[in-house]
Amino acid sequence: MSSDQPSEALVQQIADLVVQTLGSRAVAPEEAAAPKAAHKPLRPNLEKNGIAAFIDHTILKADSTEAAVRRICAEAIEHDFASVCVNTCWVPLCAELLADSAVKVCCVVGFPLGAMSTEGKAYETADAIAKGAEEIDMVVPVGHLKSGDYAYVQRDIASVVKAAQGRPVKVILETSMLTDDEKVAACILSKAAGAAFVKTSTGFGGGGATVEDVALMRKSVGDALGVKASGGIRDAKTAHAMIAAGADRLGCSAGVQIVEGKSGGAGY
């Protein structure tokens, strides 16, 4: 972890500033989110369950074919991955293929830019849940976050949490585009809005997960939320480093190579 990251005191100062900036414009989680925000899934036991239990086996490229989606579902069942993470158009197929397994159906919402309307994200979430999604990975509205419009960001996340109807929501921060202060602010807003996880990256924004960002996000949310590292995790050494830094989940397309001790190629 780099020495120039915010200290515990500075993290708290940023959190206080976010709350002060929100002021009366803030929407309380109980008003904007689901009646009871989803709790984060328990952190897997690495020694007992192995690294596969941390992995969201991911296929998100625009040219992903049905055959490829079927393949990753089969791989997820074979290796006991935590979930398969797909675009929402593939949710019905994955729900069918994974119905008799313990592998969850995870999908991305507002992906990859996060710049869709709040109403659009909420509708996409509700539609995905109706078709079998069990976890939602949403992209934060990066531009509003960088503009300091914290009320908008909180409402955006809370609307997706409400539409998820108790299913865990992971908030993708796109850390490569943010300052450390903005990363902390996004973590605080995600917690206030009732999210279950904060997540580093889409893998499509010019940067992926780093150990430093995972550690900062863990420091920012404490034990209240999970942390998902995603983007650029292609070998077991990197995966273990992310877990040691505080990650509860790993989003990667090289899940099979990771559990087999190999190195995956370029990609998510």
C-alpha positions in Angstrom: 0.0 0.0 0.0 1.5 3.4 -1.0 2.4 5.8 1.8 0.6 8.7 0.2 -2.9 7.3 0.7 -5.2 9.1 3.1 -4.8 8.3 6.7 -7.7 7.0 8.9 -8.2 10.6 10.1 -8.3 12.0 6.6 -10.7 9.3 5.5 -13.0 10.4 8.3 -12.6 14.0 7.3 -13.7 13.2 3.8 -16.7 11.2 5.1 -17.7 14.2 7.2 -17.3 16.5 4.3 -19.6 14.3 2.1 -22.2 14.3 4.8 -22.0 18.1 5.2 -22.2 18.6 1.5 -25.3 16.4 1.2 -27.0 18.2 4.0 -30.8 18.4 3.6 -30.5 17.3 0.0 -29.6 13.8 1.1 -32.1 11.0 0.7 -32.1 8.7 3.7 -31.4 5.0 2.8 -34.7 4.0 4.4 -36.6 6.4 2.1 -34.8 5.8 -1.2 -33.5 2.2 -0.9 -35.2 -1.1 -0.4 -37.0 -1.5 3.0 -33.9 -3.4 4.2 -30.7 -3.0 2.3 -29.0 -6.3 1.4 -26.2 -7.5 3.6 -23.0 -8.3 1.9 -22.5 -12.0 1.4 -20.1 -13.6 3.9 -16.4 -13.4 3.0 -15.3 -16.8 1.8 -12.8 -18.8 3.8 -9.8 -19.0 1.6 -8.2 -22.0 3.3 -11.5 -24.0 3.4 -13.2 -22.9 0.1 -10.2 -22.0 -2.0 -9.8 -19.0 -4.3 -12.7 -20.1 -6.6 -15.2 -19.0 -4.0 -14.0 -15.4 -4.4 -14.4 -15.3 -8.2 -17.2 -13.7 -10.3 -16.5 -15.4 -13.6 -16.9 -12.6 -16.1 -17.8 -12.2 -19.7 -18.8 -8.6 -20.7 -17.4 -7.8 -24.1 -19.8 -6.7 -26.8 -19.0 -9.5 -29.1 -19.5 -12.3 -26.6 -21.5 -15.1 -28.2 -24.1 -17.5 -26.8 -21.6 -20.3 -27.1 -19.1 -18.3 -25.0 -21.7 -17.5 -22.3 -22.7 -21.2 -22.1 -19.0 -22.1 -21.7 -18.4 -19.8 -18.8 -21.5 -21.0 -17.1 -20.2 -24.6 -17.4 -16.8 -23.5 -16.1 -18.4 -21.7 -13.2 -20.3 -24.9 -12.2 -17.2 -27.0 -12.6 -15.0 -24.8 -10.5 -17.6 -23.6 -7.9 -17.2 -19.9 -8.7 -19.2 -17.4 -6.7 -21.1 -16.2 -9.7 -21.2 -15.6 -13.4 -21.2 -11.9 -14.3 -22.8 -10.9 -17.6 -24.5 -8.1 -19.5 -28.3 -8.1 -18.8 -29.2 -9.5 -22.2 -27.7 -12.9 -21.1 -29.4 -13.0 -17.7 -32.3 -15.3 -18.8 -29.9 -17.8 -20.4 -27.6 -17.8 -17.3 -30.5 -18.2 -15.0 -31.6 -21.3 -16.9 -28.1 -22.8 -17.1 -27.2 -22.2 -13.4 -30.6 -23.0 -12.0 -29.5 -26.3 -10.3 -26.2 -25.0 -9.1 -24.9 -22.8 -6.3 -23.4 -20.3 -8.8 -25.2 -17.0 -8.7 -26.3 -14.9 -11.7 -24.7 -11.5 -11.5 -25.2 -8.8 -14.1 -23.9 -5.3 -14.8 -26.2 -2.2 -14.9 -25.5 1.2 -16.5 -22.4 -0.5 -18.0 -19.7 0.6 -18.8 -20.1 4.4 -18.5 -22.4 4.9 -15.6 -23.8 7.9 -17.5 -27.3 6.6 -18.1 -30.3 8.2 -16.3 -31.1 7.0 -12.8 -34.5 5.9 -14.0 -32.9 3.9 -16.8 -30.6 2.1 -14.4 -33.4 1.3 -12.0 -35.5 -0.1 -14.8 -32.6 -2.2 -16.1 -32.1 -3.5 -12.6 -35.7 -4.4 -12.0 -35.9 -6.1 -15.4 -32.8 -8.1 -14.7 -34.1 -9.2 -11.3 -37.4 -10.3 -12.9 -35.4 -12.5 -15.3 -33.3 -14.2 -12.7 -30.4 -11.9 -11.7 -29.3 -12.4 -8.1 -26.6 -9.7 -7.8 -26.3 -6.3 -9.5 -23.0 -4.6 -10.4 -23.9 -0.9 -11.2 -21.6 1.8 -12.5 -21.5 5.0 -10.4 -22.3 8.3 -12.3 -18.6 9.3 -12.5 -19.2 12.8 -13.9 -21.6 13.7 -11.1 -19.2 12.3 -8.5 -16.3 14.4 -9.9 -18.6 17.4 -10.0 -19.2 17.0 -6.2 -22.9 16.4 -6.7 -23.1 13.9 -3.9 -26.9 14.0 -3.6 -27.3 12.9 -7.2 -24.8 10.0 -6.7 -26.5 8.8 -3.6 -29.9 8.9 -5.2 -28.6 7.1 -8.2 -27.2 4.2 -6.1 -30.2 4.1 -3.8 -32.6 3.8 -6.7 -30.7 0.8 -8.0 -30.6 -0.7 -4.5 -34.4 -0.2 -4.2 -35.0 -1.8 -7.7 -32.8 -4.8 -6.7 -35.4 -5.8 -4.1 -33.0 -7.0 -1.5 -30.4 -8.5 -3.8 -26.8 -7.3 -3.2 -25.7 -4.3 -5.2 -22.0 -3.7 -6.0 -21.1 -0.1 -6.9 -18.4 0.2 -9.6 -16.3 3.3 -8.9 -14.1 3.3 -11.9 -11.1 4.1 -9.7 -8.7 4.9 -12.5 -10.7 8.0 -13.2 -10.9 9.2 -9.6 -8.7 10.9 -7.0 -8.3 9.2 -3.7 -10.7 11.7 -2.1 -13.3 10.9 -4.8 -12.8 7.2 -4.2 -13.4 7.7 -0.4 -16.5 9.8 -1.2 -17.9 7.2 -3.5 -17.4 4.5 -0.8 -19.2 6.7 1.8 -22.1 7.4 -0.6 -22.4 3.7 -1.5 -22.7 2.8 2.2 -25.3 5.6 2.8 -27.4 4.4 -0.2 -27.6 0.8 1.1 -25.2 -1.0 -1.3 -23.6 -4.3 -0.3 -20.2 -3.8 -2.1 -17.9 -1.3 -3.6 -16.1 -2.4 -6.7 -12.9 -1.0 -8.3 -13.4 -1.0 -12.1 -15.4 -1.9 -15.2 -12.3 -3.1 -16.9 -13.3 -0.9 -19.8 -12.3 2.5 -18.4 -8.5 2.5 -19.0 -7.5 1.0 -15.8 -8.1 -2.0 -13.5 -7.8 -3.0 -9.9 -4.8 -2.1 -7.8 -3.8 -3.4 -4.4 -3.6 0.3 -3.2 -7.2 1.0 -4.3 -8.6 -2.2 -2.7 -6.8 -1.3 0.6 -8.2 2.3 0.4 -11.7 1.1 -0.3 -11.5 -1.4 2.6 -10.3 1.3 4.9 -13.2 3.5 3.8 -16.1 1.0 4.2 -14.7 -1.0 7.2 -16.5 -4.2 7.7 -19.9 -2.8 6.7 -19.5 -3.4 2.9 -17.7 -5.9 0.8 -15.0 -4.9 -1.6 -14.7 -6.4 -5.1 -11.5 -6.1 -7.1 -12.0 -6.2 -10.9 -10.0 -5.5 -14.0 -6.7 -6.9 -14.9 -6.6 -9.8 -12.5 -5.2 -12.6 -14.6 -3.1 -14.8 -12.4 -3.2 -16.4 -8.9 -0.4 -14.1 -7.5 -2.4 -11.0 -8.3 -5.7 -12.5 -7.1 -4.1 -13.4 -3.7 -2.7 -9.9 -3.4 -6.1 -8.4 -3.9 -7.6 -10.7 -1.2 -4.8 -9.9 1.2 -5.5 -6.1 0.6 -9.2 -6.7 1.6 -11.1 -7.9 -1.4 -14.1 -10.2 -0.8 -14.8 -10.8 -4.5 -12.7 -10.9 -7.6 -14.2 -10.0 -11.0 -12.2 -11.7 -13.8 -12.4 -13.5 -17.1 -9.3 -15.6 -16.3 -11.0 -17.5 -13.4 -10.1 -20.9 -14.8 -6.5 -20.0 -15.3 -6.3 -18.5 -11.8 -7.6 -21.7 -10.1 -5.3 -23.8 -12.2 -2.3 -21.7 -11.3 -1.8 -20.4 -14.9 -1.8 -16.8 -16.3 -4.7 -15.6 -18.4 -4.4 -13.4 -21.5 -5.4 -9.8 -22.0 -9.0 -9.0 -21.0 -11.1 -8.3 -18.0 
